[in-house]
Amino acid sequence: MKTDGHINKVNINLHEYNSKYNQYVRTPMVFHYKWCELVLHDQWFGPLLRRNGLTKCPTPVGRTTLSNLTLSGSFPFQVPFNRGKFETIWKLESTNEVLGCIETFVTLLK
């Protein structure tokens, strides 16, 4: 449960949706993370967070602004759409209580 000596009690579930026929359709692509592992060690989404100042875990209390969320060109698989969204849900591991939810709308530039 610990990552580099830090308590890691928050789960992240990242669901992908494809924009199809003017609506968002959920795809089978789902990512499951522990918050500290995502921030400190993930190779795809972690750099986005670290570039925006999330470099410590546990994350300090306060507002965090994430801007310019650009994935590198070395993503391990081809995403089958040009527009979509990611729904990110933070849950406390011990109670499964939802701590937060955010929808991020994406446009892929090829």
C-alpha positions as a printed NumPy array, in Angstrom:
array([[  0.   ,   0.   ,   0.   ],
       [  2.945,   2.359,   0.211],
       [  4.778,   4.063,  -2.61 ],
       [  8.204,   5.446,  -1.728],
       [  7.165,   5.613,   1.935],
       [  3.929,   7.511,   1.255],
       [  0.466,   6.299,   2.179],
       [ -1.411,   5.397,  -1.003],
       [ -5.131,   5.165,  -0.126],
       [ -6.833,   6.855,  -3.085],
       [ -7.864,   4.876,  -6.17 ],
       [ -8.241,   6.476,  -9.603],
       [-10.468,   4.973, -12.292],
       [-10.067,   6.507, -15.738],
       [-12.804,   5.575, -18.244],
       [-12.512,   6.382, -21.942],
       [-15.433,   7.487, -24.135],
       [-15.514,   7.815, -27.929],
       [-17.422,  10.67 , -29.566],
       [-19.732,   8.968, -32.03 ],
       [-22.854,  10.367, -33.704],
       [-22.94 ,  13.436, -31.407],
       [-22.824,  11.383, -28.208],
       [-20.136,   9.818, -26.04 ],
       [-20.008,   6.023, -26.027],
       [-18.015,   4.262, -23.315],
       [-15.249,   2.029, -24.62 ],
       [-13.737,  -1.005, -22.887],
       [-10.536,   0.988, -22.219],
       [-10.267,   1.609, -18.449],
       [ -7.199,   2.512, -16.41 ],
       [ -6.995,   1.766, -12.668],
       [ -4.356,   3.485, -10.546],
       [ -3.366,   4.233,  -7.001],
       [ -2.982,   8.036,  -6.833],
       [  0.638,   8.067,  -5.646],
       [  1.694,   5.46 ,  -8.221],
       [  0.073,   7.534, -10.977],
       [  1.708,  10.783,  -9.881],
       [  5.158,   9.414,  -9.121],
       [  5.69 ,   6.439, -11.448],
       [  3.248,   6.205, -14.375],
       [  4.943,   6.526, -17.759],
       [  2.013,   7.902, -19.814],
       [ -0.255,  10.048, -17.623],
       [  2.268,  10.69 , -14.833],
       [  4.415,  13.088, -16.912],
       [  1.311,  15.222, -17.59 ],
       [  0.762,  15.612, -13.865],
       [  4.43 ,  16.143, -13.004],
       [  4.817,  18.87 , -15.662],
       [  1.968,  20.699, -13.92 ],
       [  3.592,  20.607, -10.496],
       [  2.205,  17.391,  -8.993],
       [  5.556,  15.991,  -7.925],
       [  4.864,  14.915,  -4.331],
       [  2.644,  12.358,  -2.728],
       [  0.529,  12.754,  -0.764],
       [ -0.571,  15.762,  -2.779],
       [ -0.638,  19.001,  -0.756],
       [ -4.065,  20.406,   0.087],
       [ -5.252,  23.23 ,  -2.159],
       [ -6.232,  24.022,  -5.705],
       [ -4.274,  22.459,  -8.55 ],
       [ -4.552,  23.708, -12.116],
       [ -3.636,  21.328, -14.912],
       [ -2.971,  22.925, -18.275],
       [ -1.413,  21.818, -21.554],
       [ -2.128,  18.155, -21.017],
       [ -0.315,  16.763, -24.041],
       [  0.535,  13.069, -24.267],
       [  3.825,  12.132, -25.842],
       [  3.885,  10.506, -29.265],
       [  5.082,   7.233, -27.751],
       [  1.685,   6.122, -26.464],
       [  1.721,   2.281, -26.512],
       [ -1.384,   1.754, -28.647],
       [ -3.467,   3.467, -31.295],
       [ -6.568,   5.266, -30.027],
       [ -9.467,   4.517, -32.413],
       [-11.064,   7.991, -32.411],
       [-10.316,  11.688, -32.975],
       [-12.626,  13.138, -30.316],
       [-13.633,  11.739, -26.978],
       [-13.556,  12.222, -23.251],
       [-12.039,  10.697, -20.162],
       [-14.049,  10.381, -16.978],
       [-11.778,  10.277, -13.941],
       [-13.143,   9.151, -10.58 ],
       [-11.199,   9.422,  -7.301],
       [-12.306,   7.031,  -4.525],
       [-11.096,   6.467,  -0.992],
       [ -9.893,   2.875,  -0.854],
       [-11.177,   1.992,   2.624],
       [-14.808,   3.096,   2.111],
       [-15.108,   3.367,  -1.701],
       [-16.375,   6.919,  -1.078],
       [-16.171,   9.137,  -4.165],
       [-13.801,  12.028,  -3.47 ],
       [-14.117,  13.654,  -6.864],
       [-15.   ,  13.207, -10.509],
       [-13.902,  15.119, -13.578],
       [-14.656,  14.854, -17.287],
       [-11.857,  15.793, -19.665],
       [-12.757,  16.325, -23.308],
       [-10.029,  15.481, -25.801],
       [ -9.244,  16.069, -29.45 ],
       [ -6.457,  14.01 , -30.962],
       [ -4.17 ,  15.69 , -33.44 ],
       [ -2.546,  13.25 , -35.826]])
